[in-house]
Amino acid sequence: MAHKHIHLHSEATGSNILSAFFINLAFTVISLIGGWLTNSMAIISDSIHDLGCTLSIALAWVFERIAGHKPTRHFTFGYQRFTLLGAFINAFILLSGSSVVLYESIKRLMSPEEVNAEGMLWFALLAILFKGFAAWRTWRGSSVNQRMVSLHLLGDCLGWVAVLIASFVMMFVQIPLLDPILSVCISLYILCNVVHNLIVAFRIVLEGVPSEVDYDALCSEIATLSGIAAVSELRVWSLDNEHHVAELKVATTYDTLHEIEVLKASVRTLLAKQGVQASTIEVSPADSPQ
């Protein structure tokens, strides 16, 4: 019964994410057409971001499908780092699309053009409706993957709220510059987020210490445990920014198997407090050469 429940929960999770994907894909196409019809760079800018969001959701669905796969002799850590491939693909699409839109928006700043403000307003309202429904659909799920997709969609709504406000203003006041200015702001916001995510991804690839792990404090805490004479070669890295791993060597004054096992348990407790889920601890006598 437990296995059946997990299987049904996984299917529901995948179904929710897949629904969000199709909703977002449909609106991405609609918004690209809408940006062209209304002559709005702001809408086109947001639709480029929606394209990246759609890809992110698709990859999230793939990751949800393979999340339960066990490690193999070829992939002994499992498939968590597969998410990095998605991060790099998504970053490439967003960087390329946003750079093009930013270039066109700056040209539009030099030579403003009239936009269909009323059409922009209706597209913004439609966007908020689509995004809101997709976010609600994924928010009902309990998995971290679904929640991250939902938060991404809710963040997208903010961009469309800005378009809604700008279009409402332009319906009463002729400010052609407002559309390219808004487009530049959206594009810069997207580019800043992409750069931040790339820095995180490269840090994982280079096996850097996760940002939430206080390396020096961790070393000190382990060294003060009863029975530990020295700590060396402590290494902490992340598989996917969520699952952290550590390995270290400790020299101990203990000599019985039971004492050593208790010592290892204490070390793992300290590691767990810093978010490390898996660890390899090599123990040697205090009087042996390190």
Rosetta silent file (secondary structure, phi, psi, omega in degrees, C-alpha in Angstrom):
SEQUENCE: MAHKHIHLHSEATGSNILSAFFINLAFTVISLIGGWLTNSMAIISDSIHDLGCTLSIALAWVFERIAGHKPTRHFTFGYQRFTLLGAFINAFILLSGSSVVLYESIKRLMSPEEVNAEGMLWFALLAILFKGFAAWRTWRGSSVNQRMVSLHLLGDCLGWVAVLIASFVMMFVQIPLLDPILSVCISLYILCNVVHNLIVAFRIVLEGVPSEVDYDALCSEIATLSGIAAVSELRVWSLDNEHHVAELKVATTYDTLHEIEVLKASVRTLLAKQGVQASTIEVSPADSPQ
SCORE:     score description
SCORE:     0.000 S_00000001
   1 L     0.000  -39.653 -179.728    0.000    0.000    0.000 S_00000001
   2 H   -63.110  -42.897  179.510    2.859    2.391    0.845 S_00000001
   3 H   -62.965  -39.972 -179.915    4.500    1.792   -2.533 S_00000001
   4 H   -64.376  -40.241  179.694    1.180    2.398   -4.273 S_00000001
   5 H   -63.276  -44.420  179.313    0.708    5.671   -2.352 S_00000001
   6 H   -62.217  -42.047 -179.274    4.201    6.902   -3.349 S_00000001
   7 H   -63.312  -44.105  179.961    3.555    5.921   -6.961 S_00000001
   8 H   -66.631  -38.096  178.266    0.227    7.793   -7.033 S_00000001
   9 H   -64.247  -41.236  178.775    1.813   10.828   -5.351 S_00000001
  10 H   -63.960  -40.477  178.715    4.601   10.864   -7.953 S_00000001
  11 H   -64.292  -41.327  179.419    2.050   10.665  -10.762 S_00000001
  12 H   -64.564  -41.065  178.987    0.059   13.555   -9.258 S_00000001
  13 H   -61.376  -48.457  179.115    3.220   15.634   -8.907 S_00000001
  14 H   -62.244  -37.746  179.660    4.207   14.991  -12.522 S_00000001
  15 H   -64.509  -42.870  179.749    0.660   15.755  -13.671 S_00000001
  16 H   -63.181  -44.711 -179.524    0.619   19.129  -11.890 S_00000001
  17 H   -67.191  -39.437  179.838    3.976   20.165  -13.343 S_00000001
  18 H   -65.141  -38.684  176.650    2.989   18.963  -16.808 S_00000001
  19 H   -61.440  -44.296  178.634   -0.231   20.989  -16.619 S_00000001
  20 H   -61.797  -36.496  179.328    1.778   24.078  -15.673 S_00000001
  21 H   -62.637  -49.137 -177.899    4.086   23.413  -18.636 S_00000001
  22 H   -66.399  -37.763  177.311    1.269   23.317  -21.207 S_00000001
  23 H   -62.214  -46.751 -178.063   -0.407   26.393  -19.690 S_00000001
  24 H   -68.262  -38.669  178.804    2.870   28.312  -19.798 S_00000001
  25 H   -63.131  -44.290 -179.774    3.749   27.098  -23.306 S_00000001
  26 H   -61.180  -43.572 -177.941    0.357   28.171  -24.646 S_00000001
  27 H   -73.145  -30.562  176.867    0.673   31.604  -23.124 S_00000001
  28 H   -58.926  -44.727  178.106    4.280   32.036  -24.307 S_00000001
  29 H   -63.673  -45.002 -179.809    3.078   31.638  -27.900 S_00000001
  30 H   -61.128  -43.876 -176.277    0.127   33.957  -27.255 S_00000001
  31 H   -70.166  -33.943  175.403    2.316   36.638  -25.638 S_00000001
  32 H   -62.703  -43.455  177.017    4.874   36.565  -28.477 S_00000001
  33 H   -65.609  -41.715 -179.927    2.041   37.162  -30.950 S_00000001
  34 H   -63.152  -39.549  178.133    0.554   39.771  -28.608 S_00000001
  35 H   -62.808  -38.573  178.206    3.859   41.634  -28.334 S_00000001
  36 H   -68.753  -42.912 -178.031    4.081   41.806  -32.109 S_00000001
  37 H   -68.487  -37.123 -178.296    0.437   42.935  -32.518 S_00000001
  38 H   -89.717   -5.495 -178.094    0.655   45.625  -29.807 S_00000001
  39 L    60.991   33.014 -176.115    4.180   46.714  -30.849 S_00000001
  40 L  -104.429  116.700  176.307    5.203   46.357  -27.186 S_00000001
  41 H   -70.243  -27.697  178.945    8.810   45.535  -26.345 S_00000001
  42 H   -63.948  -43.830  178.496    7.748   45.049  -22.711 S_00000001
  43 H   -67.280  -42.677  178.778    5.418   42.199  -23.670 S_00000001
  44 H   -62.116  -40.872  178.699    8.030   40.665  -25.980 S_00000001
  45 H   -60.317  -45.901  179.156   10.594   40.938  -23.162 S_00000001
  46 H   -66.704  -35.091 -179.535    8.286   39.155  -20.736 S_00000001
  47 H   -68.233  -32.093  175.144    7.436   36.489  -23.309 S_00000001
  48 H   -63.684  -42.708  176.293   11.154   35.714  -23.753 S_00000001
  49 H   -62.861  -39.414  178.448   11.338   35.164  -20.005 S_00000001
  50 H   -61.413  -34.357  178.061    8.206   32.997  -20.250 S_00000001
  51 H   -62.782  -45.153  176.345   10.008   30.875  -22.837 S_00000001
  52 H   -63.599  -38.600  178.132   12.808   30.239  -20.352 S_00000001
  53 H   -63.178  -41.499  179.113   10.230   29.560  -17.649 S_00000001
  54 H   -61.435  -42.213  177.447    8.498   27.034  -19.909 S_00000001
  55 H   -63.879  -41.529  178.768   11.792   25.246  -20.455 S_00000001
  56 H   -59.430  -42.207 -179.489   12.458   25.265  -16.699 S_00000001
  57 H   -66.266  -40.735  178.830    9.074   23.652  -16.057 S_00000001
  58 H   -61.435  -43.881  179.028    9.720   21.023  -18.731 S_00000001
  59 H   -66.791  -36.618  177.868   13.076   20.183  -17.154 S_00000001
  60 H   -61.663  -37.519  178.527   11.460   20.128  -13.694 S_00000001
  61 H   -66.521  -41.387  177.938    9.004   17.525  -15.006 S_00000001
  62 H   -62.165  -44.500 -178.920   11.885   15.446  -16.390 S_00000001
  63 H   -63.959  -36.870  178.544   13.735   15.699  -13.073 S_00000001
  64 H   -62.969  -36.416 -179.592   10.589   14.658  -11.195 S_00000001
  65 H   -68.497  -37.220 -175.072   10.403   11.560  -13.404 S_00000001
  66 H   -97.813   -1.317 -176.153   14.019   10.515  -12.797 S_00000001
  67 L   -59.894  -31.630 -177.115   14.235   11.615   -9.136 S_00000001
  68 L   -85.314   -2.476 -179.724   13.406    8.115   -7.909 S_00000001
  69 L   -67.078  134.200 -179.450   16.114    6.394   -9.949 S_00000001
  70 L   -81.031  155.212  175.588   18.668    4.663   -7.778 S_00000001
  71 L   -57.855  148.710  178.953   22.434    5.179   -8.179 S_00000001
  72 L  -120.646  177.121  179.679   24.090    2.845  -10.675 S_00000001
  73 L   -70.189  -18.228  176.449   27.649    1.631  -11.160 S_00000001
  74 L   -89.842  -32.985  179.415   28.015    4.366  -13.797 S_00000001
  75 L  -126.664   80.341 -172.660   26.358    7.135  -11.709 S_00000001
  76 L   -70.418  -18.738  175.763   27.142    6.224   -8.112 S_00000001
  77 L   -92.622    1.630 -176.517   25.809    9.544   -6.759 S_00000001
  78 L    87.840 -154.069 -172.050   22.549    9.135   -8.654 S_00000001
  79 L  -117.558   17.966 -175.569   21.157   11.714  -11.078 S_00000001
  80 L   -59.622  -38.584 -176.074   20.937   14.882   -8.965 S_00000001
  81 L   -73.799   -1.598  174.352   23.528   16.788  -11.017 S_00000001
  82 H   -60.698  -26.557 -179.779   21.418   16.312  -14.103 S_00000001
  83 H   -63.891  -27.218  179.467   19.718   19.538  -12.954 S_00000001
  84 H   -64.809  -35.454  177.807   22.907   21.464  -13.779 S_00000001
  85 H   -61.542  -43.579  177.794   22.510   20.588  -17.439 S_00000001
  86 H   -62.409  -39.139 -179.264   19.034   22.107  -17.328 S_00000001
  87 H   -63.321  -42.209 -178.904   20.384   25.210  -15.585 S_00000001
  88 H   -70.400  -39.733  177.734   23.000   25.798  -18.297 S_00000001
  89 H   -63.246  -47.352 -179.542   20.536   25.215  -21.158 S_00000001
  90 H   -61.437  -42.270 -179.700   17.997   27.533  -19.558 S_00000001
  91 H   -62.824  -41.228  179.386   20.653   30.190  -18.910 S_00000001
  92 H   -61.467  -44.441 -179.682   21.809   30.085  -22.542 S_00000001
  93 H   -64.536  -46.361 -178.503   18.250   30.597  -23.824 S_00000001
  94 H   -66.997  -40.329  178.782   17.509   33.428  -21.389 S_00000001
  95 H   -63.121  -44.552 -178.795   20.850   35.163  -22.000 S_00000001
  96 H   -65.389  -51.257 -177.526   20.426   35.004  -25.775 S_00000001
  97 H   -63.465  -46.448 -177.589   16.777   36.068  -25.801 S_00000001
  98 H   -67.311  -34.060  178.798   17.124   38.818  -23.199 S_00000001
  99 H   -65.206  -41.584  178.436   20.233   40.250  -24.886 S_00000001
 100 H   -64.304  -46.201 -179.559   18.382   40.559  -28.203 S_00000001
 101 H   -63.743  -40.021  179.080   15.365   42.160  -26.521 S_00000001
 102 H   -62.348  -42.273  178.576   17.625   44.531  -24.553 S_00000001
 103 H   -61.780  -46.489  179.574   19.354   45.612  -27.763 S_00000001
 104 H   -66.340  -34.862 -179.937   16.022   46.251  -29.505 S_00000001
 105 H   -67.458  -39.960  178.527   14.667   48.094  -26.449 S_00000001
 106 H   -65.019  -38.680  175.004   17.659   50.456  -26.374 S_00000001
 107 H   -61.415  -40.010  179.564   17.088   51.171  -30.091 S_00000001
 108 H   -66.988  -31.657  176.269   13.438   51.890  -29.265 S_00000001
 109 H   -63.038  -37.158  179.493   14.569   54.316  -26.539 S_00000001
 110 H   -71.929  -29.057 -178.681   16.444   56.274  -29.196 S_00000001
 111 L  -140.531   81.093 -176.030   13.403   56.271  -31.463 S_00000001
 112 L   -59.591  145.276  177.520   10.156   55.736  -29.462 S_00000001
 113 L  -126.066  152.206  178.080    7.165   54.204  -31.231 S_00000001
 114 L   -69.945  144.476  177.415    3.477   54.219  -30.343 S_00000001
 115 L  -122.566  160.406  176.724    2.118   51.062  -28.734 S_00000001
 116 L   -86.035   90.982 -174.863   -1.384   49.666  -28.349 S_00000001
 117 H   -62.491  -39.747 -179.314   -1.839   50.372  -24.637 S_00000001
 118 H   -65.526  -40.817  176.943   -5.314   48.837  -24.467 S_00000001
 119 H   -64.035  -39.439  176.314   -4.065   45.649  -26.105 S_00000001
 120 H   -59.243  -43.495 -178.252   -1.138   45.541  -23.666 S_00000001
 121 H   -61.320  -44.626 -179.001   -3.548   45.828  -20.736 S_00000001
 122 H   -66.833  -37.561  177.660   -5.696   42.919  -21.922 S_00000001
 123 H   -67.343  -37.328  177.757   -2.642   40.739  -22.554 S_00000001
 124 H   -63.980  -43.227  177.554   -1.293   41.567  -19.090 S_00000001
 125 H   -62.026  -41.635  178.978   -4.608   40.576  -17.489 S_00000001
 126 H   -64.032  -39.270  179.796   -4.602   37.345  -19.512 S_00000001
 127 H   -63.115  -46.388 -179.486   -1.023   36.646  -18.421 S_00000001
 128 H   -61.689  -37.668  177.863   -1.830   37.112  -14.741 S_00000001
 129 H   -65.146  -48.265 -179.782   -4.799   34.743  -15.136 S_00000001
 130 H   -62.105  -51.263 -176.770   -2.718   32.058  -16.881 S_00000001
 131 H   -64.311  -40.948 -179.824    0.259   32.368  -14.529 S_00000001
 132 H   -61.834  -41.644  179.803   -1.923   32.505  -11.439 S_00000001
 133 H   -66.800  -43.505  179.970   -3.753   29.307  -12.371 S_00000001
 134 H   -63.773  -40.479  179.087   -0.519   27.471  -13.179 S_00000001
 135 H   -64.604  -41.899  178.763    1.033   28.637   -9.887 S_00000001
 136 H   -63.865  -39.230 -178.230   -2.046   27.506   -7.941 S_00000001
 137 H   -63.097  -41.145 -178.847   -1.979   24.122   -9.699 S_00000001
 138 H   -83.242  -27.042 -178.734    1.634   23.443   -8.677 S_00000001
 139 H   -66.212  -24.987 -179.905    1.353   25.062   -5.221 S_00000001
 140 L   -68.746  -18.399 -179.084   -1.113   22.352   -4.162 S_00000001
 141 L   -77.175  163.877 -177.338    1.668   19.780   -4.420 S_00000001
 142 L  -104.267  -10.250 -176.583    3.923   18.851   -1.526 S_00000001
 143 L   -78.040  151.407  177.707    7.216   18.277   -3.357 S_00000001
 144 H   -61.896  -38.735 -179.586   10.042   20.834   -3.281 S_00000001
 145 H   -57.370  -47.335  179.957   10.230   20.607   -7.075 S_00000001
 146 H   -63.790  -42.508 -178.840    6.596   21.696   -7.441 S_00000001
 147 H   -62.598  -39.230  179.221    6.985   24.522   -4.928 S_00000001
 148 H   -64.770  -40.965  176.968   10.017   25.877   -6.803 S_00000001
 149 H   -62.297  -43.207 -178.902    8.058   25.838  -10.084 S_00000001
 150 H   -62.671  -44.169  178.633    5.154   27.585   -8.335 S_00000001
 151 H   -63.174  -37.520  177.085    7.420   30.297   -6.894 S_00000001
 152 H   -60.994  -44.712 -179.180    8.933   30.826  -10.358 S_00000001
 153 H   -66.482  -39.281  177.897    5.455   31.317  -11.818 S_00000001
 154 H   -64.640  -37.055  176.776    4.447   33.699   -9.049 S_00000001
 155 H   -63.817  -38.515  178.406    7.595   35.713   -9.738 S_00000001
 156 H   -61.247  -35.348 -179.669    6.624   35.894  -13.421 S_00000001
 157 H   -58.008  -33.591 -178.365    3.281   37.418  -12.397 S_00000001
 158 H   -63.544  -39.294  177.617    5.139   40.422  -10.981 S_00000001
 159 H   -61.788  -40.152 -179.488    6.583   41.224  -14.403 S_00000001
 160 H   -74.945  -28.206  173.482    3.124   41.156  -15.925 S_00000001
 161 H   -63.383  -39.460  177.367    1.728   43.309  -13.098 S_00000001
 162 H   -62.873  -42.041  177.208    4.332   45.918  -14.122 S_00000001
 163 H   -63.048  -40.495  179.490    3.141   45.659  -17.743 S_00000001
 164 H   -60.555  -46.761 -179.443   -0.454   46.030  -16.537 S_00000001
 165 H   -64.247  -45.041 -178.943    0.340   49.211  -14.606 S_00000001
 166 H   -63.062  -43.053 -179.218    2.368   50.705  -17.479 S_00000001
 167 H   -65.881  -36.711  178.507   -0.324   49.954  -20.055 S_00000001
 168 H   -63.324  -43.287  178.860   -3.003   51.476  -17.807 S_00000001
 169 H   -62.539  -43.945 -176.399   -0.944   54.681  -17.478 S_00000001
 170 H   -71.253  -14.556  175.230   -0.342   54.877  -21.247 S_00000001
 171 L   -70.665  -22.585 -176.953   -4.079   54.620  -21.908 S_00000001
 172 L  -114.226  -24.624 -179.563   -4.464   58.089  -20.379 S_00000001
 173 L  -128.884  127.688 -179.589   -1.031   59.677  -20.849 S_00000001
 174 L   -77.653   97.438  177.766    1.007   59.425  -24.044 S_00000001
 175 L  -129.513   77.924 -178.219    4.435   58.256  -22.834 S_00000001
 176 L   -56.619  -29.226 -178.717    5.897   56.067  -25.640 S_00000001
 177 L   -67.313  -20.191 -175.528    9.205   55.841  -23.740 S_00000001
 178 H   -62.500  -37.453 -178.712    7.509   53.954  -20.893 S_00000001
 179 H   -65.552  -53.070  178.476    7.292   50.708  -22.887 S_00000001
 180 H   -65.791  -32.133  177.460   11.023   50.403  -23.817 S_00000001
 181 H   -63.116  -44.893  178.190   12.043   51.587  -20.316 S_00000001
 182 H   -62.819  -40.219  179.364    9.921   48.821  -18.790 S_00000001
 183 H   -63.234  -42.342  178.258   11.379   46.326  -21.283 S_00000001
 184 H   -62.169  -43.770  179.949   14.945   47.330  -20.340 S_00000001
 185 H   -61.778  -44.788  179.816   14.140   46.926  -16.625 S_00000001
 186 H   -63.916  -44.017 -178.636   12.599   43.459  -17.165 S_00000001
 187 H   -63.949  -42.511  179.092   15.529   42.345  -19.354 S_00000001
 188 H   -65.666  -38.203  177.673   18.122   43.555  -16.824 S_00000001
 189 H   -62.258  -44.166  179.434   16.242   41.826  -14.011 S_00000001
 190 H   -63.584  -45.357 -178.039   16.233   38.554  -15.996 S_00000001
 191 H   -63.193  -39.321  178.375   19.936   38.882  -16.867 S_00000001
 192 H   -62.533  -42.176  179.054   20.880   39.524  -13.207 S_00000001
 193 H   -66.425  -38.917  179.715   18.998   36.397  -12.136 S_00000001
 194 H   -64.133  -45.152  179.868   20.605   34.328  -14.900 S_00000001
 195 H   -61.137  -43.243  178.387   24.098   35.482  -13.889 S_00000001
 196 H   -59.621  -45.738 -179.227   23.358   34.654  -10.226 S_00000001
 197 H   -65.911  -35.483  177.989   22.127   31.169  -11.173 S_00000001
 198 H   -66.637  -39.237  177.750   25.175   30.598  -13.378 S_00000001
 199 H   -61.232  -43.517  178.213   27.497   31.535  -10.498 S_00000001
 200 H   -62.208  -44.557 -178.324   25.696   28.998   -8.285 S_00000001
 201 H   -63.860  -44.037  179.233   25.899   26.340  -11.026 S_00000001
 202 H   -65.578  -34.867  177.963   29.627   26.920  -11.642 S_00000001
 203 H   -62.511  -38.524  178.623   30.260   26.776   -7.894 S_00000001
 204 H   -68.621  -43.653  179.595   28.634   23.331   -7.830 S_00000001
 205 H   -60.252  -38.823 -179.777   30.633   22.170  -10.874 S_00000001
 206 L   -83.605    4.853  177.414   33.849   23.318   -9.181 S_00000001
 207 L    56.400   44.285  175.782   32.727   21.497   -6.013 S_00000001
 208 L   -73.760  159.856  177.196   32.841   24.618   -3.879 S_00000001
 209 L   -66.472  128.596  178.583   31.665   24.585   -0.261 S_00000001
 210 L   -53.439  142.327 -173.997   27.877   25.267   -0.219 S_00000001
 211 L   -60.646  -29.889 -178.119   27.126   28.865    0.799 S_00000001
 212 L   -83.596   -3.425  179.180   25.013   27.813    3.793 S_00000001
 213 L   -95.094  122.410  175.850   27.831   25.699    5.272 S_00000001
 214 L   -88.540   95.488 -172.159   30.130   27.501    7.727 S_00000001
 215 H   -60.492  -48.723 -177.074   33.304   25.574    6.989 S_00000001
 216 H   -63.488  -43.154  179.487   35.492   27.041    9.757 S_00000001
 217 H   -64.193  -38.253  179.976   32.809   26.626   12.416 S_00000001
 218 H   -64.297  -44.115  177.703   32.202   23.050   11.293 S_00000001
 219 H   -59.411  -45.148 -178.100   35.911   22.202   11.600 S_00000001
 220 H   -64.315  -42.627 -178.570   36.056   23.729   15.081 S_00000001
 221 H   -64.938  -41.330  178.995   32.926   21.929   16.291 S_00000001
 222 H   -66.082  -40.983 -178.053   34.163   18.545   15.076 S_00000001
 223 H   -64.351  -26.403 -178.082   37.608   19.120   16.620 S_00000001
 224 L   -87.419   -3.023  178.638   36.056   19.797   20.053 S_00000001
 225 L   -65.395  144.225  178.501   34.167   16.484   20.158 S_00000001
 226 L   -61.781  131.495  177.680   35.236   14.112   22.914 S_00000001
 227 L    95.664   -8.794 -179.493   37.725   11.526   21.661 S_00000001
 228 E   -97.183  125.425  179.291   38.956   13.508   18.644 S_00000001
 229 E   -95.118  -29.983 -179.477   42.656   14.384   18.590 S_00000001
 230 E  -161.684  152.230  176.248   42.755   15.961   15.112 S_00000001
 231 E  -124.546  133.497  179.910   40.630   16.699   12.053 S_00000001
 232 E  -144.803  158.728  174.981   42.083   16.798    8.544 S_00000001
 233 E    52.057   43.218  174.150   41.074   16.874    4.880 S_00000001
 234 E   -75.310  120.593  178.707   37.506   18.003    5.532 S_00000001
 235 E  -125.117  131.328  178.527   35.846   18.432    2.156 S_00000001
 236 E  -130.186  131.044  177.861   32.256   19.588    1.660 S_00000001
 237 E  -147.575  174.848 -176.901   30.536   19.960   -1.698 S_00000001
 238 E  -123.130  143.942  176.949   27.072   19.852   -3.233 S_00000001
 239 L   -82.057  -39.303 -174.733   25.530   17.584   -5.818 S_00000001
 240 L  -152.011   23.193 -177.788   22.774   19.967   -6.907 S_00000001
 241 L    76.916    0.941  176.378   22.629   22.861   -4.400 S_00000001
 242 L  -124.778  -38.994 -178.291   20.251   20.835   -2.221 S_00000001
 243 L  -102.931  108.716 -176.461   22.044   17.556   -1.490 S_00000001
 244 E  -101.583  148.467 -176.204   25.390   18.180    0.249 S_00000001
 245 E  -131.551  148.978  178.542   28.170   15.644    0.772 S_00000001
 246 E  -140.918  154.222  170.259   31.271   15.598    2.992 S_00000001
 247 E  -142.760  145.961 -178.021   34.376   13.512    3.592 S_00000001
 248 E  -160.870  164.309  174.625   37.010   13.890    6.298 S_00000001
 249 E  -116.710  137.091  176.041   39.694   12.184    8.337 S_00000001
 250 E  -129.678  140.910  173.416   39.715   12.185   12.118 S_00000001
 251 E  -102.093  132.061 -174.705   42.354   10.939   14.552 S_00000001
 252 E  -126.686  152.051  175.482   40.859    9.539   17.747 S_00000001
 253 L   -88.027   -7.985  179.161   42.022    8.479   21.180 S_00000001
 254 L   -74.812  153.919  179.385   39.267    5.849   21.265 S_00000001
 255 L  -133.084   -6.979  178.406   40.183    2.240   20.574 S_00000001
 256 L   -96.978  152.732 -178.790   36.966    0.211   20.829 S_00000001
 257 H   -61.548  -40.614 -178.968   34.601   -0.307   17.921 S_00000001
 258 H   -62.796  -44.651 -179.818   31.606    0.910   19.940 S_00000001
 259 H   -62.684  -39.497 -179.585   33.350    4.177   20.919 S_00000001
 260 H   -67.045  -39.999  178.667   34.360    4.821   17.317 S_00000001
 261 H   -65.090  -39.656  176.851   30.820    4.228   16.050 S_00000001
 262 H   -64.079  -40.228  178.319   29.445    6.649   18.656 S_00000001
 263 H   -62.356  -44.893  178.571   32.097    9.182   17.588 S_00000001
 264 H   -60.668  -41.062  179.268   31.104    8.833   13.925 S_00000001
 265 H   -62.272  -39.083  179.279   27.448    9.346   14.848 S_00000001
 266 H   -65.928  -40.831  178.415   28.368   12.566   16.686 S_00000001
 267 H   -64.010  -43.834 -179.494   30.302   13.847   13.671 S_00000001
 268 H   -64.695  -32.767  177.227   27.377   13.062   11.339 S_00000001
 269 H   -64.015  -43.623  177.556   25.018   14.928   13.686 S_00000001
 270 H   -64.127  -40.858  178.472   27.183   18.057   13.404 S_00000001
 271 H   -64.164  -41.050 -179.121   27.347   17.681    9.619 S_00000001
 272 H   -62.584  -35.553  178.380   23.568   17.249    9.410 S_00000001
 273 H   -62.891  -24.743  178.487   23.061   20.528   11.294 S_00000001
 274 L   -96.132    8.052  176.022   24.937   22.234    8.452 S_00000001
 275 L    89.273   12.713  179.033   22.763   20.529    5.829 S_00000001
 276 E   -88.530  119.545 -175.503   25.125   17.680    4.891 S_00000001
 277 E   -91.181  -27.604 -177.392   23.094   14.553    4.096 S_00000001
 278 E  -134.397  142.377 -177.807   25.857   12.066    3.265 S_00000001
 279 E  -149.585  153.299  173.618   29.384   11.710    4.616 S_00000001
 280 E  -121.545  120.674 -175.558   32.450    9.487    4.569 S_00000001
 281 E  -118.037  116.788  177.352   34.500    9.506    7.771 S_00000001
 282 E   -97.862  123.136 -176.224   37.939    7.899    7.885 S_00000001
 283 E  -110.253  136.160  176.580   39.078    7.166   11.464 S_00000001
 284 E  -138.020  156.563  177.858   42.664    6.477   12.552 S_00000001
 285 E   -63.513  148.947 -176.329   44.406    6.166   15.949 S_00000001
 286 L   -62.547  -28.472 -177.054   45.743    9.418   17.391 S_00000001
 287 L   -90.907    2.788  179.758   49.313    8.117   17.442 S_00000001
 288 L   -89.151  151.751 -179.946   49.355    7.037   13.788 S_00000001
 289 L   -67.642  137.709 -179.378   50.910    9.310   11.111 S_00000001
 290 L   -85.291    0.000    0.000   48.299   11.456    9.214 S_00000001
